[in-house]
Every structure is written in C-alpha cells, then in structure tokens.
C-alpha cells in the first residue's frame, strides 16, 4: 500500500513509500474501522514537518506518514461497531490518548502530559495513504450531502473548538455577549472561523496582508464579514476606527502578530491562539503596557489545539449550517486539488510556493 511520508529530523524528506495494509483486527475488542481514503487536506503543519521543525515517527519506524486532515469511506467494521457501517463517509480525529486523567475521560485534546500523540504529526502515522484503520471512538460520520466539504472536517473542528473555548472561559464573567470579533489570518482556519462567528451573529473583521479584491476577500464578504488588508489599515488602526474587539481568533502562523493582538483586545475580552509556530523567532512587545492593561481589564489568553470528536461534530454542524445560510460559499475554500499520492512533490510545492493556494488537498481515491 502506498503512503506519503517524511523522515523526521531530515529537511525536505517527503517521499512515496510502501507501508503494510491495515486490518480491522489491528484494533482490539472488535472496535476497528477500516477506511478507504478519499481525500486528505494539507496545510502549513505538513509543510513545517517536512521542513523538520517538529514531528517524530511512531516507535519502531524511521518515517512518519503525514496528513492529519482525513476524509474517507468505511470499508469494513469490527464486530463491536454499531454506529458505522460500510459505505458511511467519515473523518477522523487527530489526537490519541496518553495516560493522564484527561486522556482517560476522552479529553486527549487537553492532555496534561508533555508527550502527545497526533496522527500525521507526532508519534502516530497519518492519513496520507490508501487505507487506514482506527478505533470507532475516533471516527466522526460526515453526512452524504456534505461529501463535497468532508475534507474540511478537521480544520472546521479547530475553529469550532477555538470559539467554544472562548465562550466556556468567559463564563467566569457570568454575562458575556461579544459583539465584535477580529480574525487574524485569511487561510482556511481564519475564513472558517469568520464564517462560524458570523453564524453566531458577531460583527467580524478578517485581517490579512493581501489587498482585495481577491478570492479570500470575496469569500469573507460572502459570509457577511469585513475583509481588511493590513497593508491598507493596521490592526491598531482598525481597533481605533471600529472599536476594540471582544474576541480575537489568531490564525496567522506568525508569533509576532499573535503577541501584537494583545495590544488591541477590549476590556473583558478573550484572545485565542490557534497558530503552531516552529522555529526560534523573537519579538519585542510593550510588556509593561500589556501587563497593566490586561490585569486591569480582566483580559484572557487561551491556546487551543486540535479538537476531540465533539468538536468535529460541532465543526461539521457549522459546515451544514453555512450551506443553508451561505449556499455554495464554503466550497470556494477548496482551491487546489492534487490528483493522487504520487503527486506529493506538487502538493508540497503548492504549500511552499503558491501564495494563492488557499486550500491544498489530495484526491487519493
């Protein structure tokens, strides 16, 4: 069976490899589900793993199969699987449990252990292959009418969790009704987060470098949000013009911007970081000013990593709601299909070189 893998620690090692065909019986207790991979989404995480910024292979392997954004069709199920059957469309969560109490109660997305297990990212093989098998616990059904958006299930789950975390954290205030949100970044996470916040009725400003009109600005506008080019108006300038945001979702992949966002947050506001930034970049910030304003202003910073099955279900629900509210808009995110695993070099080229590649995904079958 073919798969796309890297040699962790070796830059630019992406390659096509042979890997054993999985079996339902690989999962004990009759809980296995064998899935034929239809599509796999790729993003900056896959690029950075190929650049050897992070990632480790599973025990006993010198390679790591990449790809953490799965979409496929069930081929076979174990004897104890009741909720899925052959033919069902599914996505699959990314995190796998360790031994902490959070892992034991199904919240492996908030493990308290430093060692974490993520399919396609760290210590577990990913989905960039022809078939995979996993425990039914980690499978999430995708409605057949959302087949055209199934490959967005994982990024949608990231956005659903980030927004949920903000609202959960702000229960500390007893009454929190955010009116205005800034979304930093107009990649897939930024655009999907903008869509979900619009579905909640917030006034949304999506900030990105590129000047509009362009595909990203058109999609943002179609969701009813406001696209702002930071070449034309800074984040600080925007906050002065429209008011400080009650909620900021940061999705730029730029740690400097992540810290700069702390300067514009409103009183009682919450800033959610979703970026994963590999490297050693440093930035200078007005630390005293931020410290003073954040303490006196009851402001909150939350980091949000990929979600559990509940967040996948919430993300898929949001995709369905968006299809009803903004029909045909979400699909425009899927800009750059790559045909087949053998075209892995083109996949990586798009991630590295093509600034217009909003969403790269591989049609596996």
C-alpha positions as CSV (number, residue, x, y, z in Angstrom):
1,X,0.0,0.0,0.0
2,X,1.3,3.5,-0.9
3,X,1.7,6.3,1.5
4,X,3.4,9.8,1.6
5,X,5.9,10.1,4.4
6,X,8.8,12.1,5.8
7,X,12.0,11.2,7.7
8,X,11.5,13.4,10.9
9,X,14.6,15.5,11.5
10,X,15.6,15.5,7.9
11,X,14.5,18.6,6.0
12,X,12.7,18.1,2.7
13,X,12.5,14.3,3.0
14,X,8.9,13.9,1.8
15,X,8.6,10.8,-0.4
16,X,6.3,8.0,-1.5
17,X,6.7,4.7,0.4
18,X,5.2,1.3,0.8
19,X,3.5,0.5,4.1
20,X,1.6,-2.5,5.3
21,X,-2.1,-2.8,4.6
22,X,-4.1,-2.3,7.8
23,X,-6.7,-4.7,9.1
24,X,-9.8,-4.2,11.2
25,X,-8.3,-6.8,13.6
26,X,-5.4,-4.4,14.3
27,X,-7.8,-2.7,16.8
28,X,-8.7,-4.9,19.8
29,X,-12.1,-5.6,21.1
30,X,-13.9,-5.6,17.7
31,X,-13.8,-1.8,17.7
32,X,-11.8,-1.4,14.5
33,X,-13.0,0.5,11.4
34,X,-11.2,0.2,8.1
35,X,-11.4,3.3,5.9
36,X,-10.6,3.9,2.3
37,X,-9.1,7.3,2.0
38,X,-10.9,9.6,-0.5
39,X,-9.2,12.9,0.3
40,X,-6.6,14.3,2.6
41,X,-6.2,18.0,3.3
42,X,-2.7,19.5,3.9
43,X,-1.6,22.8,5.4
44,X,1.3,24.6,7.0
45,X,1.7,21.9,9.6
46,X,2.6,19.3,6.9
47,X,5.0,21.8,5.3
48,X,6.7,22.5,8.6
49,X,7.0,18.8,9.4
50,X,8.7,18.4,6.0
51,X,11.0,21.2,7.0
52,X,11.9,19.2,10.1
53,X,10.7,21.9,12.5
54,X,8.8,19.3,14.6
55,X,7.3,15.8,14.4
56,X,8.5,12.3,15.4
57,X,7.9,8.9,13.9
58,X,6.0,6.1,15.7
59,X,8.0,3.7,17.8
60,X,9.8,1.2,15.6
61,X,9.7,3.3,12.4
62,X,12.1,5.8,10.9
63,X,9.4,7.5,8.9
64,X,6.2,9.3,9.6
65,X,3.2,9.1,7.3
66,X,1.9,12.7,7.1
67,X,-1.6,14.1,6.7
68,X,-3.9,14.8,9.6
69,X,-7.0,16.1,7.7
70,X,-8.8,12.9,6.8
71,X,-11.9,12.1,4.8
72,X,-12.8,8.6,3.6
73,X,-15.4,5.9,3.3
74,X,-15.9,3.0,5.6
75,X,-14.9,-0.4,4.1
76,X,-15.2,-2.8,7.0
77,X,-16.1,-2.6,10.7
78,X,-15.4,-4.8,13.7
79,X,-17.9,-6.9,15.5
80,X,-18.5,-4.4,18.3
81,X,-19.0,-1.4,16.0
82,X,-22.7,-0.3,16.0
83,X,-22.8,3.3,14.8
84,X,-20.9,2.9,11.5
85,X,-21.4,0.6,8.5
86,X,-19.6,0.1,5.2
87,X,-20.4,3.0,2.8
88,X,-20.5,5.6,5.5
89,X,-18.4,8.7,5.0
90,X,-16.2,9.7,7.9
91,X,-13.5,12.0,9.2
92,X,-11.2,11.0,12.0
93,X,-9.8,13.0,15.0
94,X,-6.1,13.7,15.3
95,X,-5.1,13.4,18.9
96,X,-4.7,9.9,20.6
97,X,-4.8,9.3,24.3
98,X,-1.9,9.1,26.7
99,X,-2.3,8.2,30.3
100,X,-3.4,11.4,32.0
101,X,-6.8,11.7,33.6
102,X,-7.9,13.9,30.7
103,X,-6.9,11.2,28.2
104,X,-8.8,8.6,30.3
105,X,-12.1,10.6,30.1
106,X,-11.9,11.2,26.3
107,X,-10.3,14.7,26.5
108,X,-7.0,13.7,25.0
109,X,-7.1,17.1,23.2
110,X,-6.2,18.7,26.6
111,X,-3.7,16.1,27.8
112,X,-1.6,17.2,30.8
113,X,1.4,15.1,29.5
114,X,4.2,16.7,27.6
115,X,4.4,13.8,25.2
116,X,1.4,13.9,22.9
117,X,0.2,11.6,20.1
118,X,-1.2,13.0,16.9
119,X,-1.8,11.2,13.7
120,X,0.3,12.6,10.9
121,X,2.2,14.9,13.3
122,X,3.8,13.2,16.3
123,X,4.4,9.5,17.2
124,X,1.4,8.2,15.1
125,X,1.1,7.7,11.4
126,X,-1.2,10.0,9.5
127,X,-3.8,9.6,6.8
128,X,-1.8,10.3,3.6
129,X,-2.2,6.7,2.5
130,X,-4.7,4.5,0.6
131,X,-6.4,2.9,3.7
132,X,-6.2,3.4,7.4
133,X,-7.8,1.7,10.4
134,X,-8.7,3.2,13.8
135,X,-10.9,2.8,16.8
136,X,-14.5,3.7,16.2
137,X,-14.2,6.1,19.2
138,X,-12.2,8.5,16.9
139,X,-14.5,8.3,13.9
140,X,-17.0,11.0,13.1
141,X,-19.7,10.5,10.5
142,X,-20.0,13.0,7.6
143,X,-23.4,13.4,6.1
144,X,-23.5,12.3,2.4
145,X,-24.9,15.7,1.4
146,X,-21.7,17.3,2.8
147,X,-19.4,15.0,0.8
148,X,-18.0,18.0,-1.1
149,X,-16.9,19.6,2.1
150,X,-15.8,16.5,4.0
151,X,-12.1,17.2,3.7
152,X,-12.7,20.4,5.7
153,X,-13.9,18.5,8.8
154,X,-10.6,18.8,10.6
155,X,-10.0,22.5,10.1
156,X,-13.6,23.1,10.9
157,X,-13.2,21.3,14.2
158,X,-10.2,23.5,15.1
159,X,-12.4,26.6,14.6
160,X,-15.3,25.1,16.5
161,X,-13.1,24.3,19.4
162,X,-11.4,27.7,19.5
163,X,-14.7,29.6,19.6
164,X,-16.1,27.2,22.1
165,X,-13.1,27.6,24.4
166,X,-13.6,31.4,24.3
167,X,-17.2,31.1,25.4
168,X,-16.5,28.5,28.0
169,X,-13.7,30.5,29.5
170,X,-15.8,33.7,29.6
171,X,-18.4,32.0,31.8
172,X,-16.2,33.4,34.5
173,X,-17.8,36.8,33.8
174,X,-21.3,35.4,34.2
175,X,-22.6,37.7,31.5
176,X,-20.5,37.9,28.3
177,X,-22.1,38.9,25.0
178,X,-19.3,39.6,22.5
179,X,-20.4,42.0,19.7
180,X,-17.2,42.4,17.7
181,X,-14.5,39.9,16.6
182,X,-11.2,40.2,14.8
183,X,-10.0,37.1,13.0
184,X,-6.3,37.4,12.2
185,X,-5.4,35.5,9.0
186,X,-7.3,34.5,6.0
187,X,-6.2,30.9,5.5
188,X,-8.6,28.1,5.9
189,X,-8.8,28.5,9.7
190,X,-9.3,32.2,9.5
191,X,-12.1,32.0,6.9
192,X,-13.9,29.1,8.6
193,X,-13.6,30.9,12.0
194,X,-15.1,34.1,10.3
195,X,-18.0,32.0,9.0
196,X,-18.7,30.4,12.4
197,X,-18.6,33.8,14.2
198,X,-21.0,35.3,11.6
199,X,-23.3,32.3,12.2
200,X,-23.3,33.5,15.9
201,X,-24.3,37.0,14.8
202,X,-21.0,38.8,15.6
203,X,-19.6,41.7,13.6
204,X,-16.5,40.2,12.1
205,X,-13.3,41.8,10.7
206,X,-10.9,39.3,9.0
207,X,-7.4,40.8,8.7
208,X,-4.9,39.6,6.2
209,X,-1.9,41.1,4.3
210,X,-3.2,40.7,0.7
211,X,-5.1,43.6,-0.8
212,X,-8.6,42.9,-2.1
213,X,-10.4,42.2,-4.2
214,X,-9.2,38.6,-4.3
215,X,-10.6,35.2,-3.7
216,X,-10.2,35.4,0.1
217,X,-11.8,38.8,0.4
218,X,-14.7,37.6,-1.8
219,X,-15.3,34.5,0.4
220,X,-15.1,36.6,3.6
221,X,-17.6,39.1,2.2
222,X,-19.9,36.3,1.1
223,X,-20.0,35.2,4.7
224,X,-21.0,38.7,5.7
225,X,-17.7,39.6,7.3
226,X,-15.4,42.5,6.6
227,X,-12.0,41.9,4.9
228,X,-9.3,44.2,6.0
229,X,-5.8,44.3,4.3
230,X,-3.2,45.2,6.8
231,X,-1.2,46.8,4.0
232,X,-4.0,49.4,4.0
233,X,-5.0,49.5,7.7
234,X,-3.2,48.2,10.7
235,X,-4.7,46.2,13.4
236,X,-4.3,49.1,15.8
237,X,-5.8,51.5,13.3
238,X,-8.8,49.2,12.8
239,X,-9.4,49.0,16.5
240,X,-9.4,52.8,16.7
241,X,-11.8,53.1,13.8
242,X,-14.4,50.4,14.6
243,X,-13.8,49.8,18.3
244,X,-11.7,47.2,20.2
245,X,-12.8,43.5,19.6
246,X,-14.3,41.5,22.4
247,X,-12.9,38.3,20.8
248,X,-9.8,37.7,18.7
249,X,-9.1,34.5,16.9
250,X,-5.5,34.4,15.8
251,X,-4.7,32.1,12.9
252,X,-1.7,33.7,11.1
253,X,1.1,31.3,11.9
254,X,3.1,34.4,12.9
255,X,4.1,34.6,16.5
256,X,4.8,38.4,16.3
257,X,1.2,39.1,15.2
258,X,-0.1,36.7,17.9
259,X,1.6,38.9,20.6
260,X,0.6,42.2,18.9
261,X,-3.0,41.2,19.1
262,X,-2.7,41.6,22.9
263,X,-2.5,45.3,22.4
264,X,-6.0,45.8,20.9
265,X,-8.2,43.5,22.9
266,X,-11.2,45.0,24.6
267,X,-11.9,45.0,28.3
268,X,-13.1,41.6,29.5
269,X,-12.0,40.2,26.1
270,X,-10.5,36.9,25.1
271,X,-7.7,36.2,22.7
272,X,-7.5,32.7,21.3
273,X,-4.2,31.5,19.7
274,X,-4.6,28.7,17.1
275,X,-1.2,29.1,15.4
276,X,1.6,26.5,15.7
277,X,4.9,28.3,15.1
278,X,8.0,26.2,14.7
279,X,11.4,28.0,14.9
280,X,13.3,30.4,17.1
281,X,11.9,33.8,16.2
282,X,11.8,36.5,18.8
283,X,9.7,39.7,19.0
284,X,9.7,42.9,21.1
285,X,6.4,43.9,22.7
286,X,5.4,46.7,25.1
287,X,5.3,44.3,28.1
288,X,4.7,46.8,30.8
289,X,1.7,48.3,29.0
290,X,0.2,45.0,28.1
291,X,0.7,43.7,31.7
292,X,-1.1,46.8,33.1
293,X,-4.0,46.8,30.7
294,X,-4.6,43.0,30.9
295,X,-4.7,42.9,34.7
296,X,-6.9,46.0,35.0
297,X,-9.0,44.9,32.0
298,X,-9.7,41.3,33.1
299,X,-8.4,40.1,29.7
300,X,-7.8,36.4,28.9
301,X,-5.4,34.5,26.6
302,X,-6.3,30.9,25.6
303,X,-4.3,28.4,23.5
304,X,-6.4,26.0,21.5
305,X,-5.0,22.9,19.9
306,X,-6.9,20.4,17.7
307,X,-10.2,19.0,19.0
308,X,-11.9,15.8,20.1
309,X,-14.9,14.1,18.4
310,X,-17.3,16.6,19.9
311,X,-15.5,19.5,18.2
312,X,-15.5,17.5,14.9
313,X,-19.3,17.1,15.2
314,X,-19.7,20.8,16.0
315,X,-17.5,21.8,13.0
316,X,-19.5,19.5,10.7
317,X,-22.7,21.0,12.0
318,X,-21.4,24.5,11.3
319,X,-20.4,23.5,7.7
320,X,-24.0,22.2,7.2
321,X,-25.5,25.4,8.7
322,X,-23.3,27.5,6.5
323,X,-24.5,25.6,3.4
324,X,-28.1,26.7,4.3
325,X,-27.2,30.3,5.3
326,X,-24.5,31.0,2.7
327,X,-25.1,28.3,0.0
328,X,-22.1,27.4,-2.2
329,X,-19.6,29.7,-0.4
330,X,-17.6,27.3,1.8
331,X,-16.7,25.1,-1.2
332,X,-14.8,28.0,-2.7
333,X,-12.1,27.5,0.0
334,X,-11.1,24.3,-1.8
335,X,-8.8,25.9,-4.3
336,X,-6.0,23.4,-5.2
337,X,-6.7,19.7,-5.7
338,X,-3.8,17.4,-6.3
339,X,-4.5,14.1,-8.1
340,X,-3.1,11.0,-6.4
341,X,-0.4,10.2,-3.8
342,X,2.3,10.0,-6.4
343,X,2.0,13.8,-7.0
344,X,3.3,14.5,-3.5
345,X,6.0,16.8,-4.8
346,X,3.4,19.1,-6.4
347,X,1.4,19.0,-3.2
348,X,4.4,20.3,-1.2
349,X,5.3,22.8,-3.9
350,X,1.9,24.4,-3.6
351,X,2.2,24.6,0.2
352,X,5.7,26.2,-0.1
353,X,5.5,28.4,-3.2
354,X,1.9,29.2,-4.2
355,X,0.5,32.2,-2.2
356,X,-2.9,31.7,-3.9
357,X,-3.3,28.2,-2.6
358,X,-6.0,28.7,0.0
359,X,-6.7,25.0,0.5
360,X,-4.5,22.2,-1.0
361,X,-5.9,18.7,-0.8
362,X,-5.1,15.4,-2.3
363,X,-7.7,13.3,-4.1
364,X,-6.5,9.8,-3.1
365,X,-9.4,7.7,-4.5
